[in-house]
Structures are given as C-alpha cells and as structure tokens.
Amino acid sequence: MLKIKVNNKFNFELSSELNQTVINGLPFHGDILKINSRSFHVLYNNKSFNAELIDFDKEQKTCSVKVGNTVYSMQMTDQFDELLHQLGMDNLTTATISEIKAPMPGLVLRILASEGQEVQKGGNLLVLEAMKMENIIKAPADVIIKTVKINPGDKVEKNQVMMIFS
C-alpha cells in the first residue's frame, strides 16, 4: 500500500492485488513504459502521455513529475510510515542540531557565515586547513548561527565547538 498526495490537494491510494495495480480501490487499466531513467510513456483511458521525473528525494519520499506542461509534486507514505504516525514516532528523524564541532585538528582560514545569519543545509560555514588541505565545513541542516566561537587564524582541536546554532 502506498498513499500519494499530489500538489497537496489530491489523495490516491495505490496497491497491488492479484498482480493488478489498484488505485483508490479501482483496477488501473493502463500501461507505463520506461523510456530511460527519467522519462516514461503512459497510456491511460486510450490517451497517450509523456512523463518526466524532474526530481526524487528517496529519504523524504517526495518527487516532482512533469506531464505535458504541468508539474505535479508528490509526497508518498507507505504502511510503515502510517504505523510510525499512529504510534507517534513519525518526527523522530528531525533532530535539532545545536552546534558544529571541528571534525579534525586544524587552522581556521576563513569564516564564511556570521552571527544571526540563516544558512541552508549544505551551505558553507568556514574553511578549515588540515594536513595542508583546505576543507569547507558545511551546515548539517538549516540553521541560524547564534555564536561564532572561533576567529580566522585560530587553531582548533578535534571536537572543539566552532559555532553554536539557535
């Protein structure tokens, strides 16, 4: 069983029964042909559609599919997600990150973010030189920098707190 929410508006329940695809309790009478890793040809109700997978996030179980000139955003949940939700355990993966520590001893070359700044996940925070290599330290999640505890030219030890997030 797979529940799919399309454009935060339409809900579908997809399942497989006796080798038949079922959507919202009704058998799916159509065909989907994979052209390549991102393109598909769909036949449904005697109509032909070309579909393109624009993006897919396996962890978040989301994707965007373009059919013609329309983009459909989809969120998917399976029976395990539903069970975790019923047990109240569906938000355990959203851990809050409160600080960033030095992953290795090194020398702080540049600080790329300042106090009060919002930084998106993967955004650059600072440059740390270790073993004659420059390493860009990136934000592990969407964060707001509360305190910068280091300055350019500082030597840091492994696990030393370099920034605190709010």
N, C-alpha and C positions, 0 to 999 in steps of 0.2 A: 504494500500500500504506500502510495506517495501522494501527499497533498501539495498542490501547486497554487500559489496566489499570483495572479498576473496583474501587473500595474497597480498593485494594492487595491484592486477593485473586484476582480473575478476570481472565484474559487473553483478548483477542479480536484477531484479525487481519482487517481489513476491506480489501477490494479491489474493483475493478470489472473484470469480464471480459466482453467481448462485450455491452456495455450491460446487464449483470446485476450486481447487488450480491452479493458473496460474503463470507460471514462464516465464518472458520475452515475454508475450503475448501468450504463448502456454500452453495448459492444461497439468498438471502434471499427468502422468499415472504411479503411483507407490504407495507404501504403506510404512508407517513408524509405527513401533510397539515399544512402550516404554517398555524396559525390567526392568529398575529401574531408579532412579533419574539421573543417568549419562550415561546409556547405552541404545542404540537403535538398532533395526534391520530394515534395509531399503531394499525394493525391488524396483528396477528401471531398466527398459528395460530388464526384465527377468534375472536380475543379483541380487545376494544377497550380502549385505554389512553389516558389524558390525561397528557402530559408537559410539565413547565415548566422552562425554563432558569433556574436560580437565579443562577449567576454564571459568567463566562467570562473567562479570562486568556489572551489571544492569545500574549503573549510566553512565558509558562510552559507553554503548551499544556495547560491544565487547565480543567475545568468541573465544575459540580455540576448535576445534573438531578433533579427530583422527579417520581416516578411514583407516583401514589396518595399514600400517606403515607410513602413511603420515599425518602430522598435518596441518590443514587449519585454518588460523587466519581470523576472520571475523569482519567487522565493519558494524553496521546497522544504518540506519536512517529511520524515518517514515515521514509521511506527515507534522507533526508538526515541526520536525527538518528542513525540507525543507522550510517551511514557515518562521521560525526564520532566516534561512540563507538568504532568499530573502529579508527580512526586515533589514538585517544587525545586528541582535540581537543574533547571534549564539555564540559569545565569551563572553557573559556577566557573565557566571559562573566562568570564570578564573580570580578570584580576586587575586590581589597580596597581600601577607602577608608581612608586613614591620617590625613587632616586635612581641615578645611574652611577655605577662604580667602575673604576678602572679595570679593564679586562686583563691588563698586564702592567708591569712597571714601565715607565717611560717619561718622556718630556712633553709637556703641553706646548704645542707650537702656536695654535690659533684657537680662539673661541668663536664659534660661528652663530651662536644664539645668545640672547641677552635675557635678563630677568624680566618677567612679565610677558615674554613672547610665547605665542602659541606655535607649537611645532607638530606637524602631522607625522604619523608613523612613517619611519624611514627617512625623515628629514635630518639634515646634518646638524650636529650639536657642536663638535670640536674636532680638532686634528691632534692626534697623539703620535709622537715619534717613538718607536720601539725597535731596537735592533737595526737602526739606520733605515727603517721603513716608516713612511707616513701612513697612519691608519685613521680613516674618518669614522668617528663614533656617531652612530645614528640613533634616532629616537626609537625605542622599542614599541611605542604606542603613541596615540595622540596625547600630547602633554602640554601643560603650561609651566614654564620654568619659574619656580619660586625663588631659588637661590643658586647662584653660581659660586662654588666653593674653591675654585682654582683660578689662576691667572696665567697668561702666556709666560712661558719660561719656567713654570713650576715643574718640579719632578714629583711624580706620583708613584705610589706603590700599588701593587695588585690589590683589588677590592677597596681601594680608597674611594670614598664618596666624592664625586666630582660635581654633581648637580642634584638639587632636590626639586621635585615637581609638586605642584599643588593640585 
